[in-house]
């Protein structure tokens, strides 16, 4: 009976992963939301919501562990700890050289994408919520690849690309730290997706040409 924890579960890929795992009869899904109340529609009724978790907050790790301590004992027969932890929270706002980078965008993007994950994972580990054989998936992007950036694509969007590159390094370092504890860390590019996030920055015009997939399709491939 696996326990799954999904960080950033209310929209896009996170929401699809939450429902995909929750549809399995033997699986319990713990899903985070920044709000103080759980979503009222669109999710499997089995989902256990962990409320008030903002990955941009400096105390996100301790807050998460504290809230898990409240909701986890309610589930009789479930062992303490997680089989899979997925961090999929993200933020994307466009930047270009003509108008200049945005300090606020840079700080929010880095904090969300690459600063918060080690705090979250460290807090889970020190609270014995990552037993041996646990798996951690960090949802990154090929946008963080230096090799795949070409002149035809131009520059700009500094925070988006660089924060994903930073996340890739965070994942590598965490994998080394957790290896002797029997915890596996994976870094995943889920594909170009048809989400509110990509549409919100005008990338929906590239959906067809870029072969963008739906969050449900991406979640299906990850779960399988």
MOBELRA-V864019 format. One record per residue. N is the residue number from 1. RES is the residue in one small letter. SS is DSSP state (alpha for helix, beta for strand, coil for the rest). PHI is phi in whole degrees, -180 to 180 (NA if undefined). PSI is psi in radians with two decimals (none if undefined). Layout:
n:N res:RES ss:SS phi:PHI psi:PSI
n:N res:RES ss:SS phi:PHI psi:PSI
//
This chain:
n:1 res:x ss:coil phi:NA psi:1.54
n:2 res:x ss:coil phi:-68 psi:2.55
n:3 res:x ss:beta phi:-105 psi:2.24
n:4 res:x ss:beta phi:-119 psi:2.36
n:5 res:x ss:beta phi:-118 psi:2.19
n:6 res:x ss:beta phi:-120 psi:2.08
n:7 res:x ss:beta phi:-96 psi:2.05
n:8 res:x ss:coil phi:91 psi:1.07
n:9 res:x ss:coil phi:-105 psi:0.00
n:10 res:x ss:coil phi:-92 psi:-0.26
n:11 res:x ss:coil phi:-140 psi:2.83
n:12 res:x ss:alpha phi:53 psi:-2.35
n:13 res:x ss:alpha phi:-62 psi:-0.67
n:14 res:x ss:alpha phi:-60 psi:-0.75
n:15 res:x ss:alpha phi:-65 psi:-0.71
n:16 res:x ss:alpha phi:-68 psi:-0.68
n:17 res:x ss:alpha phi:-65 psi:-0.70
n:18 res:x ss:alpha phi:-60 psi:-0.85
n:19 res:x ss:alpha phi:-70 psi:-0.62
n:20 res:x ss:alpha phi:-65 psi:-0.80
n:21 res:x ss:alpha phi:-69 psi:-0.69
n:22 res:x ss:alpha phi:-66 psi:-0.39
n:23 res:x ss:coil phi:-73 psi:-0.21
n:24 res:x ss:coil phi:-83 psi:2.24
n:25 res:x ss:coil phi:-61 psi:-0.58
n:26 res:x ss:coil phi:-98 psi:0.23
n:27 res:x ss:coil phi:-116 psi:2.40
n:28 res:x ss:beta phi:-109 psi:2.23
n:29 res:x ss:beta phi:-111 psi:2.16
n:30 res:x ss:beta phi:-103 psi:2.19
n:31 res:x ss:beta phi:-130 psi:2.39
n:32 res:x ss:beta phi:-96 psi:2.61
n:33 res:x ss:coil phi:-138 psi:2.56
n:34 res:x ss:coil phi:-73 psi:-0.38
n:35 res:x ss:coil phi:-76 psi:2.84
n:36 res:x ss:coil phi:-85 psi:-0.07
n:37 res:x ss:coil phi:-130 psi:2.68
n:38 res:x ss:coil phi:-76 psi:2.67
n:39 res:x ss:coil phi:-57 psi:2.50
n:40 res:x ss:coil phi:-95 psi:-0.16
n:41 res:x ss:coil phi:-155 psi:2.84
n:42 res:x ss:coil phi:89 psi:0.02
n:43 res:x ss:coil phi:-131 psi:2.64
n:44 res:x ss:coil phi:-58 psi:2.38
n:45 res:x ss:coil phi:-67 psi:-0.25
n:46 res:x ss:coil phi:-75 psi:-0.32
n:47 res:x ss:coil phi:-63 psi:2.32
n:48 res:x ss:beta phi:-98 psi:1.99
n:49 res:x ss:beta phi:-88 psi:2.35
n:50 res:x ss:beta phi:-107 psi:1.88
n:51 res:x ss:coil phi:-91 psi:2.74
n:52 res:x ss:coil phi:70 psi:0.54
n:53 res:x ss:coil phi:-104 psi:1.85
n:54 res:x ss:coil phi:-111 psi:1.98
n:55 res:x ss:coil phi:-70 psi:-0.20
n:56 res:x ss:coil phi:-87 psi:-0.01
n:57 res:x ss:coil phi:-92 psi:2.40
n:58 res:x ss:coil phi:-65 psi:-0.40
n:59 res:x ss:coil phi:-100 psi:0.43
n:60 res:x ss:alpha phi:-61 psi:-0.65
n:61 res:x ss:alpha phi:-64 psi:-0.88
n:62 res:x ss:alpha phi:-69 psi:-0.62
n:63 res:x ss:alpha phi:-64 psi:-0.76
n:64 res:x ss:alpha phi:-61 psi:-0.85
n:65 res:x ss:alpha phi:-62 psi:-0.70
n:66 res:x ss:alpha phi:-63 psi:-0.77
n:67 res:x ss:alpha phi:-69 psi:-0.62
n:68 res:x ss:alpha phi:-64 psi:-0.61
n:69 res:x ss:alpha phi:-63 psi:-0.41
n:70 res:x ss:alpha phi:-81 psi:-0.76
n:71 res:x ss:alpha phi:-90 psi:-0.49
n:72 res:x ss:alpha phi:-68 psi:-0.68
n:73 res:x ss:alpha phi:-64 psi:-0.28
n:74 res:x ss:alpha phi:-70 psi:-0.27
n:75 res:x ss:coil phi:-103 psi:1.63
n:76 res:x ss:coil phi:-66 psi:2.41
n:77 res:x ss:coil phi:88 psi:-0.11
n:78 res:x ss:coil phi:-92 psi:2.33
n:79 res:x ss:coil phi:-75 psi:2.70
n:80 res:x ss:coil phi:-75 psi:2.27
n:81 res:x ss:coil phi:115 psi:2.97
n:82 res:x ss:coil phi:-120 psi:2.45
n:83 res:x ss:coil phi:-82 psi:-0.63
n:84 res:x ss:beta phi:-138 psi:2.32
n:85 res:x ss:beta phi:-122 psi:2.20
n:86 res:x ss:beta phi:-120 psi:2.15
n:87 res:x ss:beta phi:-107 psi:1.92
n:88 res:x ss:coil phi:-124 psi:0.09
n:89 res:x ss:coil phi:-63 psi:2.41
n:90 res:x ss:coil phi:-152 psi:2.93
n:91 res:x ss:coil phi:-147 psi:2.42
n:92 res:x ss:coil phi:-143 psi:2.07
n:93 res:x ss:coil phi:-134 psi:2.49
n:94 res:x ss:coil phi:-80 psi:2.62
n:95 res:x ss:coil phi:-139 psi:2.63
n:96 res:x ss:beta phi:-143 psi:2.85
n:97 res:x ss:coil phi:-72 psi:-0.52
n:98 res:x ss:coil phi:-62 psi:-0.84
n:99 res:x ss:coil phi:-88 psi:-0.25
n:100 res:x ss:beta phi:89 psi:2.75
n:101 res:x ss:coil phi:-71 psi:2.80
n:102 res:x ss:coil phi:-111 psi:2.15
n:103 res:x ss:alpha phi:-60 psi:-0.77
n:104 res:x ss:alpha phi:-63 psi:-0.76
n:105 res:x ss:alpha phi:-63 psi:-0.76
n:106 res:x ss:alpha phi:-61 psi:-0.86
n:107 res:x ss:alpha phi:-64 psi:-0.79
n:108 res:x ss:alpha phi:-66 psi:-0.71
n:109 res:x ss:alpha phi:-68 psi:-0.85
n:110 res:x ss:alpha phi:-62 psi:-0.77
n:111 res:x ss:alpha phi:-60 psi:-0.79
n:112 res:x ss:alpha phi:-68 psi:-0.82
n:113 res:x ss:alpha phi:-83 psi:-0.71
n:114 res:x ss:alpha phi:-129 psi:-0.30
n:115 res:x ss:alpha phi:-87 psi:-0.73
n:116 res:x ss:alpha phi:-69 psi:-0.62
n:117 res:x ss:alpha phi:-54 psi:-0.82
n:118 res:x ss:alpha phi:-65 psi:-0.53
n:119 res:x ss:alpha phi:-68 psi:-0.72
n:120 res:x ss:alpha phi:-64 psi:-0.87
n:121 res:x ss:alpha phi:-67 psi:-0.71
n:122 res:x ss:alpha phi:-62 psi:-0.74
n:123 res:x ss:alpha phi:-65 psi:-0.72
n:124 res:x ss:alpha phi:-64 psi:-0.73
n:125 res:x ss:alpha phi:-65 psi:-0.85
n:126 res:x ss:alpha phi:-69 psi:-0.28
n:127 res:x ss:coil phi:-97 psi:0.22
n:128 res:x ss:coil phi:59 psi:0.56
n:129 res:x ss:coil phi:-97 psi:0.06
n:130 res:x ss:coil phi:-123 psi:1.39
n:131 res:x ss:coil phi:-69 psi:2.86
n:132 res:x ss:coil phi:-53 psi:2.51
n:133 res:x ss:coil phi:82 psi:-0.03
n:134 res:x ss:coil phi:-62 psi:2.65
n:135 res:x ss:beta phi:-124 psi:2.36
n:136 res:x ss:beta phi:-115 psi:2.25
n:137 res:x ss:beta phi:-116 psi:2.11
n:138 res:x ss:beta phi:-101 psi:2.06
n:139 res:x ss:beta phi:-82 psi:1.86
n:140 res:x ss:beta phi:-109 psi:-2.58
n:141 res:x ss:coil phi:-165 psi:2.64
n:142 res:x ss:alpha phi:-66 psi:-0.21
n:143 res:x ss:alpha phi:-61 psi:-0.36
n:144 res:x ss:alpha phi:-86 psi:0.02
n:145 res:x ss:coil phi:-85 psi:2.14
n:146 res:x ss:coil phi:-71 psi:-0.66
n:147 res:x ss:coil phi:-61 psi:-0.64
n:148 res:x ss:coil phi:-84 psi:-0.04
n:149 res:x ss:coil phi:-85 psi:2.22
n:150 res:x ss:coil phi:-126 psi:2.78
n:151 res:x ss:alpha phi:-62 psi:-0.54
n:152 res:x ss:alpha phi:-66 psi:-0.41
n:153 res:x ss:alpha phi:-86 psi:-0.26
n:154 res:x ss:coil phi:73 psi:-3.06
n:155 res:x ss:coil phi:-99 psi:-2.58
n:156 res:x ss:coil phi:81 psi:-3.11
n:157 res:x ss:coil phi:48 psi:0.84
n:158 res:x ss:alpha phi:-60 psi:-0.82
n:159 res:x ss:alpha phi:-64 psi:-0.75
n:160 res:x ss:alpha phi:-61 psi:-0.92
n:161 res:x ss:alpha phi:-70 psi:-0.81
n:162 res:x ss:alpha phi:-70 psi:-0.58
n:163 res:x ss:alpha phi:-68 psi:-0.56
n:164 res:x ss:alpha phi:-73 psi:-0.64
n:165 res:x ss:alpha phi:-63 psi:-0.71
n:166 res:x ss:alpha phi:-65 psi:-0.70
n:167 res:x ss:alpha phi:-62 psi:-0.67
n:168 res:x ss:alpha phi:-60 psi:-0.72
n:169 res:x ss:alpha phi:-69 psi:-0.70
n:170 res:x ss:alpha phi:-57 psi:-0.79
n:171 res:x ss:alpha phi:-62 psi:-0.73
n:172 res:x ss:alpha phi:-63 psi:-0.79
n:173 res:x ss:alpha phi:-67 psi:-0.70
n:174 res:x ss:alpha phi:-63 psi:-0.64
n:175 res:x ss:alpha phi:-63 psi:-0.61
n:176 res:x ss:alpha phi:-72 psi:-0.70
n:177 res:x ss:alpha phi:-66 psi:-0.62
n:178 res:x ss:alpha phi:-98 psi:-0.08
n:179 res:x ss:alpha phi:-56 psi:-0.84
n:180 res:x ss:alpha phi:-71 psi:-0.18
n:181 res:x ss:alpha phi:-95 psi:0.03
n:182 res:x ss:coil phi:78 psi:0.29
n:183 res:x ss:coil phi:-104 psi:2.28
n:184 res:x ss:beta phi:-99 psi:2.37
n:185 res:x ss:beta phi:-117 psi:2.20
n:186 res:x ss:beta phi:-119 psi:2.57
n:187 res:x ss:beta phi:-117 psi:2.15
n:188 res:x ss:beta phi:-124 psi:2.34
n:189 res:x ss:beta phi:-100 psi:1.95
n:190 res:x ss:coil phi:-82 psi:-0.05
n:191 res:x ss:coil phi:102 psi:2.85
n:192 res:x ss:coil phi:-73 psi:2.18
n:193 res:x ss:beta phi:-120 psi:2.67
n:194 res:x ss:coil phi:-88 psi:1.46
n:195 res:x ss:coil phi:-125 psi:2.93
n:196 res:x ss:alpha phi:-60 psi:-0.59
n:197 res:x ss:alpha phi:-65 psi:-0.84
n:198 res:x ss:alpha phi:-72 psi:-0.59
n:199 res:x ss:alpha phi:-67 psi:-0.62
n:200 res:x ss:alpha phi:-66 psi:-0.37
n:201 res:x ss:coil phi:-107 psi:0.25
n:202 res:x ss:coil phi:84 psi:0.16
n:203 res:x ss:alpha phi:-83 psi:-0.03
n:204 res:x ss:alpha phi:-64 psi:-0.38
n:205 res:x ss:alpha phi:-70 psi:-0.25
n:206 res:x ss:alpha phi:-102 psi:-0.01
n:207 res:x ss:coil phi:-55 psi:-0.93
n:208 res:x ss:coil phi:-68 psi:-0.83
n:209 res:x ss:coil phi:-64 psi:-0.63
n:210 res:x ss:coil phi:-89 psi:0.03
n:211 res:x ss:coil phi:65 psi:0.65
n:212 res:x ss:coil phi:-64 psi:2.46
n:213 res:x ss:beta phi:-108 psi:2.84
n:214 res:x ss:coil phi:-78 psi:2.76
n:215 res:x ss:alpha phi:-58 psi:-0.61
n:216 res:x ss:alpha phi:-65 psi:-0.69
n:217 res:x ss:alpha phi:-66 psi:-0.76
n:218 res:x ss:alpha phi:-64 psi:-0.74
n:219 res:x ss:alpha phi:-63 psi:-0.70
n:220 res:x ss:alpha phi:-59 psi:-0.72
n:221 res:x ss:alpha phi:-70 psi:-0.60
n:222 res:x ss:alpha phi:-72 psi:-0.74
n:223 res:x ss:alpha phi:-66 psi:-0.69
n:224 res:x ss:coil phi:-70 psi:none
//
